[in-house]
Amino acid sequence: MGKTEVAIRVSHELLLRDKKSVIFIEKKNKLTDACNQILGHLSGRHLSERHDLISIAKRRLKELKEDTVIVLDNTEEIQGKEFDDFAEYVVKYAPKVQLILTSREDVGFTSPEIHKETLKPLDPDSSARLLLRLLQESAGNSEEHVKKLGELCSGIPLILVHCAWLLKDGFSLAVLIQELRDNPIHLLKTSAEGVYNALGRFLDKFPDDVVENLVRVSVFPSAFSSKDLGFLFDDQFELESIKTKLVKSSLLQKMNNEMVALHPLVRDYCRAERKLLKMEHVGTEAQHKFNHHYLERLRRLSKDFISKDSALDAISAFRNEKVNIMEALNNCLQDKSSADEKEFGIDVANSTEVLDFLAKVLSPPADCTKLYERCYYIAKDSGDQKRLADSLNSLGFRRLCDVAHRRGDRGTLEIFQQAHDIRMTLSEEQQKCETHAHIICKLGLCYSLQVTRHSHSKGSNR
């Protein structure tokens, strides 16, 4: 249920249980229009705009003798000083009136008589039940898959309903799940245009400074703390002021452990539509800062890992920050990244300390192998022979870390041999480095493993 549905349900309960009169005012563009409609409900007639409608409404509400609930729905458009004065007057001087507002914005005054209720998304089970009811439990939609779909819809009824329509029209459930997971904005833009446009209209209502900071924090892939945000802002006061403003506007949701999170769909929209929001430079600069902050963090943790006293702390810190560190690596190594960003990502990943650290702690191991395969293909396409040799060395080392390859593997040997051959074509100065020594050492190990494997094979034949 959204804000409007909750307000209707609450007022309905008050009407039936407490026998109160209920006046429901739909979204208005002016406070005078809302006041005129309230007066129409109370007196049975509407007044012309030449009357002071706001003052008349205040007086009539103050004089009411019957318990009355007034629901003002979607008041964002009319909120401001005049509206705040009206709402404060009703709270203070109209004892028979209960006012229910549905809005994304706080009212501009404080009072112990005000109660705020922040609506949360549907939980996964409720999302799944809603989807199954909408689909009438049609064949081919298992509860497990529908529950996964509900999670990807982030508990938003509007998205759930659109997904149900797509499925009813024959859209593949498997493809829908994949697209919501990998590229939700593209899916909404092409198959649920109403939802996509609603996101745009939602963000368009906010001032430029709010959207600007929203685009900044959208670089985080999941929840974050004030401490995490430090590198994006000039000082702690600016950071806290901006975070508070975003929370107040319901753009950031408070989580446990003093963390806050941006809604996944708003985050993805801010990332995908930076140009449309006229925040392309802001987004690019924030992502650059994010990438460099977390890859430098990876370098520091890798150096701490070498020390016996701090190794466990480094592993624990990496696990806590893994999502952000891997996001930074993936950002640098994606196709649309600049050549400088790709080179920076490859150099960090291939550095000796980081290679040793990731090969030990990145789980599952297949993710580490994929990372270095990506480095290899980027370096190969760029024609950069030094980085190609470094990436081959990293990929070979990752393969050696697998138990299955300690018995000797021809493919791993060939990777190190190729890395060695490329290295030998580089200048003498470039060969004087730890990576070159690493390649020679591991190539020798691969040859010895091949000999050992061959000897065992001959022994078994005898």
WOPEBEL-V587216 format. One record per helix or strand of 3 or more residues. SS is the DSSP state (helix for helix, strand for strand). FROM is the first residue (numbers start at 1). TO is the last residue. If there is no record, write none. Layout:
SS/FROM/TO
SS/FROM/TO
This chain:
helix/3/17
strand/21/25
helix/31/43
helix/53/63
strand/68/72
helix/76/78
helix/81/93
strand/97/101
helix/124/135
helix/143/152
helix/157/168
helix/173/182
helix/184/191
helix/193/204
helix/208/217
helix/226/232
helix/236/248
strand/252/254
strand/260/262
helix/264/272
helix/280/306
helix/311/333
helix/339/350
helix/352/361
helix/365/382
helix/385/400
helix/403/405
helix/410/423
helix/428/431
helix/434/461
